């Protein structure tokens, strides 16, 4: 976890906060880095990128409240076209976890200009271990993410996308519970065979009434 400009005690506190019930949507991978269109049948796309996410955790100060932290991550992904409308994809969010999912396109395609609409679902898993020996705590987060991919393709090499999404989080291990979040991603994709992605995401964590923000850049080959 990359935590900028904080001391060791705050790093420890951040880890504890991420494992607590008060941060049910902490360390959630909200980066998308793909347009609304699916991959063509039989095609396999590989991509890589980076993201920076802002979260809120329990404050380490004596006063109650939340403290904002920033988390950087490397993202690797693959997408495979099962049919012209259906794709399967997988995502590694290093060093935290992974996700698998699928997307089905209802409107549009990547070869023609015009609007696009796809429905999808993803399941992701993140495991966090804090401490050692007798003080060690382990928590596993399982997220069900339901995105509605919308977008508009100007031409074969330029597309914009807006993706509303809902997140249901289940937390197991030494801490347990459920959480809910919702928000959306706004981004652009440039290029044909090699595509560059830039996007921003805003998610509302209803468990602590706080926002999660994300900025991501990536390239698909």
C-alpha positions in Angstrom: 0.0 0.0 0.0 1.4 3.4 -0.9 0.5 6.0 1.7 2.0 9.4 1.0 3.7 11.6 3.6 2.6 9.8 6.7 4.7 8.4 9.6 5.0 4.8 10.7 2.3 5.1 13.3 -0.1 6.4 10.7 0.8 3.6 8.3 0.0 1.1 11.1 -3.2 3.0 11.8 -4.2 2.9 8.2 -3.8 -0.9 8.1 -5.9 -1.3 11.2 -8.5 1.1 9.8 -8.7 -1.0 6.6 -9.4 -4.1 8.6 -12.1 -2.5 10.8 -15.8 -2.5 10.4 -15.8 1.2 9.9 -14.2 0.9 6.4 -16.4 -1.7 4.7 -15.6 -0.2 1.2 -11.9 0.5 1.9 -9.3 -0.8 -0.6 -12.0 -1.3 -3.2 -10.7 -1.3 -6.8 -13.0 1.1 -8.6 -10.8 1.6 -11.7 -12.4 0.5 -15.0 -10.0 1.3 -17.8 -12.3 0.0 -20.6 -14.9 1.6 -22.8 -18.5 0.5 -23.1 -18.0 -1.8 -26.1 -17.1 -5.4 -25.7 -14.1 -7.2 -27.3 -14.7 -8.8 -30.7 -15.3 -12.5 -30.9 -12.1 -14.5 -30.5 -10.0 -11.5 -29.6 -7.9 -11.3 -26.5 -6.8 -7.9 -25.1 -4.1 -7.4 -22.5 -3.6 -4.1 -20.6 -1.7 -2.5 -17.8 -2.0 0.7 -15.9 -1.9 2.5 -12.6 -4.4 4.1 -10.3 -4.5 6.4 -7.3 -7.4 6.1 -4.9 -8.5 8.3 -2.0 -10.2 6.7 1.0 -11.4 7.7 4.4 -10.2 5.7 7.5 -10.8 6.1 11.2 -8.6 9.0 12.4 -5.6 8.2 14.6 -6.0 11.4 16.4 -7.7 11.5 19.8 -10.7 13.3 18.4 -13.3 11.1 16.6 -13.6 11.4 12.8 -12.2 10.2 9.5 -8.8 10.7 8.0 -8.1 10.7 4.3 -5.4 8.6 2.8 -4.1 7.9 -0.8 -3.4 4.4 -2.1 -1.5 3.7 -5.4 -1.8 0.4 -7.2 -0.6 -1.4 -10.4 -3.4 -2.9 -12.5 -3.1 -5.8 -15.0 -6.1 -7.1 -17.0 -7.2 -9.4 -19.8 -10.4 -9.4 -21.9 -11.6 -12.2 -24.2 -14.5 -12.0 -26.7 -16.7 -15.1 -26.3 -19.1 -13.8 -28.9 -19.6 -10.4 -30.7 -21.7 -9.2 -27.8 -20.3 -11.1 -24.8 -16.8 -10.9 -23.2 -15.1 -12.3 -20.1 -12.5 -10.3 -18.3 -10.1 -10.6 -15.3 -8.2 -8.0 -13.3 -5.2 -8.1 -11.0 -5.0 -5.1 -8.6 -1.5 -5.3 -7.2 -0.7 -5.9 -4.4 -4.2 -6.2 -3.0 -6.5 -8.6 -4.9 -8.2 -9.6 -8.1 -11.6 -9.7 -9.9 -13.4 -11.6 -12.6 -16.4 -10.7 -14.6 -18.3 -10.4 -17.8 -20.0 -7.8 -20.0 -22.8 -8.1 -22.6 -23.3 -5.4 -25.2 -26.9 -4.4 -26.0 -26.3 -1.3 -28.2 -23.5 -0.3 -30.6 -20.1 -1.9 -31.4 -16.5 -0.8 -31.5 -16.3 -0.5 -35.3 -19.1 2.1 -35.7 -19.7 5.6 -34.4 -22.7 6.0 -32.1 -24.0 5.3 -28.6 -23.1 2.1 -26.7 -24.7 0.3 -23.8 -23.5 -2.9 -22.1 -24.5 -4.6 -18.9 -22.0 -6.3 -16.7 -21.2 -8.0 -13.3 -17.9 -8.5 -11.5 -16.8 -10.3 -8.4 -13.6 -9.2 -6.7 -11.6 -10.4 -3.6 -9.2 -8.5 -1.4 -7.4 -10.0 1.6 -5.8 -7.9 4.4 -3.6 -9.2 7.2 -2.6 -6.9 10.0 -0.1 -7.6 12.8 1.7 -10.9 13.6 1.5 -13.9 15.9 -1.1 -13.3 18.7 -2.0 -9.8 17.4 -2.6 -10.9 13.8 -6.0 -10.2 12.3 -7.2 -11.4 8.8 -10.0 -9.9 6.9 -11.4 -10.9 3.4 -13.5 -8.6 1.4 -15.8 -10.1 -1.4 -17.3 -7.4 -3.6 -20.1 -7.8 -6.1 -20.0 -4.9 -8.6 -22.8 -4.2 -11.0 -21.9 -1.7 -13.7 -24.0 -0.3 -16.4 -21.6 0.7 -19.2 -22.8 3.6 -21.3 -20.7 5.5 -23.9 -20.4 7.2 -27.2 -18.0 6.3 -30.0 -16.9 9.2 -32.2 -15.0 6.9 -34.5 -13.1 3.6 -34.3 -10.2 5.2 -32.4 -12.1 7.6 -30.0 -14.7 6.7 -27.4 -16.0 8.3 -24.2 -17.7 6.4 -21.4 -19.8 6.9 -18.3 -20.5 3.9 -16.1 -22.8 4.0 -13.1 -22.1 1.2 -10.7 -23.3 -0.4 -7.5 -21.1 -2.3 -5.0 -22.2 -4.9 -2.4 -19.4 -5.8 0.0 -19.2 -8.8 2.2 -16.5 -8.9 4.9 -15.4 -12.1 6.6 -12.7 -13.2 8.9 -11.8 -11.6 12.2 -14.2 -8.8 11.3 -17.5 -9.4 9.5 -20.4 -7.4 8.0 -21.8 -6.0 4.8 -21.5 -2.6 3.1 -23.0 -0.7 0.2 -21.6 1.9 -2.2 -22.6 3.4 -5.5 -21.2 5.9 -8.0 -19.8 6.2 -11.4 -16.7 6.4 -13.7 -16.2 8.9 -16.5 -13.4 8.3 -19.0 -12.1 8.3 -22.5 -10.3 5.8 -24.8 -8.0 6.8 -27.6 -6.5 4.5 -30.3 -7.5 1.4 -32.3 -5.0 -1.6 -32.0 -3.3 0.1 -29.0 -5.7 2.0 -26.9 -5.0 4.6 -24.1 -7.4 5.1 -21.3 -7.8 8.0 -18.9 -10.6 8.2 -16.3 -11.9 9.4 -12.9 -14.3 7.7 -10.5 -16.4 8.9 -7.6 -18.0 6.3 -5.3 -20.2 7.1 -2.2 -19.6 4.7 0.7 -22.9 4.6 2.5 -21.5 2.7 5.5 -19.5 5.8 6.7 -21.1 8.5 4.5 -17.8 9.2 2.8 -16.6 9.4 -0.8 -14.0 7.2 -2.6 -12.2 9.0 -5.4 -10.0 7.4 -8.1 -7.8 8.5 -11.0 -6.5 5.9 -13.4 -4.4 5.7 -16.6 -3.8 2.6 -18.7 -3.0 1.1 -22.1 -4.5 -1.9 -23.8 -2.5 -3.9 -26.4 
